């Protein structure tokens, strides 16, 4: 065995990777489209991509495009913002007649001049 000092004779040539077939390229493209790679404990894991509509997350798409009636029908009230309609008071005060000193539309006394009836106090 003779050892030559010529470096070209001792060098091994690197083998080229074989090219992917069309089916393998298609499968790789589909995997990249449907999955993403994340790191967990320093290791790469392939997980499904979150669903998107027009490139934005579903929740953001709904928040931007859904109307209040659709949100109400699908019971997704969390996406509904503050109402733009004027709010109606829940316990409105009846108007007062200042001249007489009592409320208008107040329930009338069962007997004139005797005050409210027994039902007003909750007695039988």
C-alpha positions as protocol buffer text, in pm:
chain_id: "A"
residue {
  index: 1
  type: UNK
  ca { x: 0 y: 0 z: 0 }
}
residue {
  index: 2
  type: UNK
  ca { x: 141 y: 321 z: -99 }
}
residue {
  index: 3
  type: UNK
  ca { x: 29 y: 640 z: 62 }
}
residue {
  index: 4
  type: UNK
  ca { x: 28 y: 924 z: -178 }
}
residue {
  index: 5
  type: UNK
  ca { x: 59 y: 1280 z: -83 }
}
residue {
  index: 6
  type: UNK
  ca { x: -183 y: 1385 z: -353 }
}
residue {
  index: 7
  type: UNK
  ca { x: -500 y: 1510 z: -170 }
}
residue {
  index: 8
  type: UNK
  ca { x: -725 y: 1455 z: -475 }
}
residue {
  index: 9
  type: UNK
  ca { x: -675 y: 1081 z: -470 }
}
residue {
  index: 10
  type: UNK
  ca { x: -767 y: 1046 z: -98 }
}
residue {
  index: 11
  type: UNK
  ca { x: -1080 y: 1263 z: -116 }
}
residue {
  index: 12
  type: UNK
  ca { x: -1413 y: 1089 z: -145 }
}
residue {
  index: 13
  type: UNK
  ca { x: -1683 y: 1260 z: -343 }
}
residue {
  index: 14
  type: UNK
  ca { x: -2006 y: 1350 z: -169 }
}
residue {
  index: 15
  type: UNK
  ca { x: -2313 y: 1178 z: -301 }
}
residue {
  index: 16
  type: UNK
  ca { x: -2590 y: 1407 z: -424 }
}
residue {
  index: 17
  type: UNK
  ca { x: -2940 y: 1368 z: -281 }
}
residue {
  index: 18
  type: UNK
  ca { x: -3187 y: 1220 z: -524 }
}
residue {
  index: 19
  type: UNK
  ca { x: -3450 y: 1460 z: -649 }
}
residue {
  index: 20
  type: UNK
  ca { x: -3802 y: 1426 z: -511 }
}
residue {
  index: 21
  type: UNK
  ca { x: -4069 y: 1285 z: -735 }
}
residue {
  index: 22
  type: UNK
  ca { x: -4378 y: 1493 z: -818 }
}
residue {
  index: 23
  type: UNK
  ca { x: -4589 y: 1296 z: -567 }
}
residue {
  index: 24
  type: UNK
  ca { x: -4332 y: 1350 z: -290 }
}
residue {
  index: 25
  type: UNK
  ca { x: -4315 y: 1725 z: -365 }
}
residue {
  index: 26
  type: UNK
  ca { x: -4698 y: 1745 z: -357 }
}
residue {
  index: 27
  type: UNK
  ca { x: -4710 y: 1558 z: -24 }
}
residue {
  index: 28
  type: UNK
  ca { x: -4444 y: 1789 z: 121 }
}
residue {
  index: 29
  type: UNK
  ca { x: -4636 y: 2098 z: 3 }
}
residue {
  index: 30
  type: UNK
  ca { x: -4958 y: 1965 z: 161 }
}
residue {
  index: 31
  type: UNK
  ca { x: -4779 y: 1890 z: 490 }
}
residue {
  index: 32
  type: UNK
  ca { x: -4641 y: 2244 z: 504 }
}
residue {
  index: 33
  type: UNK
  ca { x: -4984 y: 2384 z: 427 }
}
residue {
  index: 34
  type: UNK
  ca { x: -5168 y: 2180 z: 694 }
}
residue {
  index: 35
  type: UNK
  ca { x: -4907 y: 2159 z: 971 }
}
residue {
  index: 36
  type: UNK
  ca { x: -4656 y: 2387 z: 1141 }
}
residue {
  index: 37
  type: UNK
  ca { x: -4345 y: 2302 z: 1338 }
}
residue {
  index: 38
  type: UNK
  ca { x: -4311 y: 2423 z: 1697 }
}
residue {
  index: 39
  type: UNK
  ca { x: -4050 y: 2353 z: 1962 }
}
residue {
  index: 40
  type: UNK
  ca { x: -4150 y: 2168 z: 2280 }
}
residue {
  index: 41
  type: UNK
  ca { x: -3874 y: 2092 z: 2533 }
}
residue {
  index: 42
  type: UNK
  ca { x: -3612 y: 2165 z: 2267 }
}
residue {
  index: 43
  type: UNK
  ca { x: -3759 y: 1920 z: 2019 }
}
residue {
  index: 44
  type: UNK
  ca { x: -3943 y: 1993 z: 1696 }
}
residue {
  index: 45
  type: UNK
  ca { x: -4306 y: 1885 z: 1690 }
}
residue {
  index: 46
  type: UNK
  ca { x: -4546 y: 1899 z: 1398 }
}
residue {
  index: 47
  type: UNK
  ca { x: -4889 y: 2031 z: 1499 }
}
residue {
  index: 48
  type: UNK
  ca { x: -5194 y: 2121 z: 1288 }
}
residue {
  index: 49
  type: UNK
  ca { x: -5218 y: 2485 z: 1185 }
}
residue {
  index: 50
  type: UNK
  ca { x: -5503 y: 2686 z: 1343 }
}
residue {
  index: 51
  type: UNK
  ca { x: -5795 y: 2739 z: 1103 }
}
residue {
  index: 52
  type: UNK
  ca { x: -5798 y: 3067 z: 912 }
}
residue {
  index: 53
  type: UNK
  ca { x: -6039 y: 3253 z: 684 }
}
residue {
  index: 54
  type: UNK
  ca { x: -5879 y: 3477 z: 422 }
}
residue {
  index: 55
  type: UNK
  ca { x: -5548 y: 3449 z: 609 }
}
residue {
  index: 56
  type: UNK
  ca { x: -5679 y: 3573 z: 946 }
}
residue {
  index: 57
  type: UNK
  ca { x: -5784 y: 3369 z: 1251 }
}
residue {
  index: 58
  type: UNK
  ca { x: -6151 y: 3269 z: 1263 }
}
residue {
  index: 59
  type: UNK
  ca { x: -6222 y: 3473 z: 1578 }
}
residue {
  index: 60
  type: UNK
  ca { x: -6081 y: 3790 z: 1423 }
}
residue {
  index: 61
  type: UNK
  ca { x: -6276 y: 3733 z: 1100 }
}
residue {
  index: 62
  type: UNK
  ca { x: -6602 y: 3692 z: 1295 }
}
residue {
  index: 63
  type: UNK
  ca { x: -6532 y: 4000 z: 1506 }
}
residue {
  index: 64
  type: UNK
  ca { x: -6473 y: 4211 z: 1194 }
}
residue {
  index: 65
  type: UNK
  ca { x: -6748 y: 4084 z: 965 }
}
residue {
  index: 66
  type: UNK
  ca { x: -7040 y: 3944 z: 1165 }
}
residue {
  index: 67
  type: UNK
  ca { x: -7353 y: 4149 z: 1230 }
}
residue {
  index: 68
  type: UNK
  ca { x: -7529 y: 4169 z: 1566 }
}
residue {
  index: 69
  type: UNK
  ca { x: -7824 y: 3958 z: 1449 }
}
residue {
  index: 70
  type: UNK
  ca { x: -7597 y: 3670 z: 1336 }
}
residue {
  index: 71
  type: UNK
  ca { x: -7396 y: 3689 z: 1660 }
}
residue {
  index: 72
  type: UNK
  ca { x: -7719 y: 3671 z: 1858 }
}
residue {
  index: 73
  type: UNK
  ca { x: -7854 y: 3377 z: 1655 }
}
residue {
  index: 74
  type: UNK
  ca { x: -7533 y: 3178 z: 1704 }
}
residue {
  index: 75
  type: UNK
  ca { x: -7512 y: 3276 z: 2073 }
}
residue {
  index: 76
  type: UNK
  ca { x: -7166 y: 3431 z: 2036 }
}
residue {
  index: 77
  type: UNK
  ca { x: -7235 y: 3732 z: 2256 }
}
residue {
  index: 78
  type: UNK
  ca { x: -6868 y: 3763 z: 2348 }
}
residue {
  index: 79
  type: UNK
  ca { x: -6799 y: 3923 z: 2010 }
}
residue {
  index: 80
  type: UNK
  ca { x: -7076 y: 4181 z: 2050 }
}
residue {
  index: 81
  type: UNK
  ca { x: -6943 y: 4522 z: 2145 }
}
residue {
  index: 82
  type: UNK
  ca { x: -7126 y: 4798 z: 2327 }
}
residue {
  index: 83
  type: UNK
  ca { x: -7463 y: 4876 z: 2176 }
}
residue {
  index: 84
  type: UNK
  ca { x: -7487 y: 5180 z: 1952 }
}
residue {
  index: 85
  type: UNK
  ca { x: -7860 y: 5218 z: 2022 }
}
residue {
  index: 86
  type: UNK
  ca { x: -7971 y: 5441 z: 2310 }
}
residue {
  index: 87
  type: UNK
  ca { x: -8045 y: 5234 z: 2614 }
}
residue {
  index: 88
  type: UNK
  ca { x: -8396 y: 5233 z: 2759 }
}
residue {
  index: 89
  type: UNK
  ca { x: -8406 y: 5281 z: 3136 }
}
residue {
  index: 90
  type: UNK
  ca { x: -8525 y: 4967 z: 3311 }
}
residue {
  index: 91
  type: UNK
  ca { x: -8708 y: 5143 z: 3596 }
}
residue {
  index: 92
  type: UNK
  ca { x: -8844 y: 5473 z: 3466 }
}
residue {
  index: 93
  type: UNK
  ca { x: -8980 y: 5722 z: 3718 }
}
residue {
  index: 94
  type: UNK
  ca { x: -9342 y: 5820 z: 3649 }
}
residue {
  index: 95
  type: UNK
  ca { x: -9393 y: 6193 z: 3597 }
}
residue {
  index: 96
  type: UNK
  ca { x: -9512 y: 6395 z: 3897 }
}
residue {
  index: 97
  type: UNK
  ca { x: -9791 y: 6646 z: 3903 }
}
residue {
  index: 98
  type: UNK
  ca { x: -9629 y: 6921 z: 4106 }
}
residue {
  index: 99
  type: UNK
  ca { x: -9950 y: 7110 z: 4162 }
}
residue {
  index: 100
  type: UNK
  ca { x: -10123 y: 6816 z: 4330 }
}
residue {
  index: 101
  type: UNK
  ca { x: -9810 y: 6671 z: 4495 }
}
residue {
  index: 102
  type: UNK
  ca { x: -9862 y: 6311 z: 4381 }
}
residue {
  index: 103
  type: UNK
  ca { x: -9754 y: 6084 z: 4098 }
}
residue {
  index: 104
  type: UNK
  ca { x: -9958 y: 6073 z: 3782 }
}
residue {
  index: 105
  type: UNK
  ca { x: -10092 y: 5732 z: 3679 }
}
residue {
  index: 106
  type: UNK
  ca { x: -10053 y: 5605 z: 4036 }
}
residue {
  index: 107
  type: UNK
  ca { x: -10295 y: 5325 z: 4132 }
}
residue {
  index: 108
  type: UNK
  ca { x: -10616 y: 5465 z: 4267 }
}
residue {
  index: 109
  type: UNK
  ca { x: -10737 y: 5391 z: 4618 }
}
residue {
  index: 110
  type: UNK
  ca { x: -11015 y: 5126 z: 4635 }
}
residue {
  index: 111
  type: UNK
  ca { x: -11219 y: 5358 z: 4856 }
}
residue {
  index: 112
  type: UNK
  ca { x: -11204 y: 5732 z: 4799 }
}
residue {
  index: 113
  type: UNK
  ca { x: -11036 y: 5924 z: 5077 }
}
residue {
  index: 114
  type: UNK
  ca { x: -10906 y: 5620 z: 5266 }
}
residue {
  index: 115
  type: UNK
  ca { x: -10559 y: 5572 z: 5113 }
}
residue {
  index: 116
  type: UNK
  ca { x: -10429 y: 5257 z: 4947 }
}
residue {
  index: 117
  type: UNK
  ca { x: -10616 y: 4931 z: 4990 }
}
residue {
  index: 118
  type: UNK
  ca { x: -10501 y: 4623 z: 5186 }
}
residue {
  index: 119
  type: UNK
  ca { x: -10330 y: 4472 z: 4877 }
}
residue {
  index: 120
  type: UNK
  ca { x: -10079 y: 4760 z: 4870 }
}
residue {
  index: 121
  type: UNK
  ca { x: -9922 y: 4650 z: 5202 }
}
residue {
  index: 122
  type: UNK
  ca { x: -9921 y: 4283 z: 5105 }
}
residue {
  index: 123
  type: UNK
  ca { x: -10185 y: 4192 z: 5369 }
}
residue {
  index: 124
  type: UNK
  ca { x: -10472 y: 3954 z: 5289 }
}
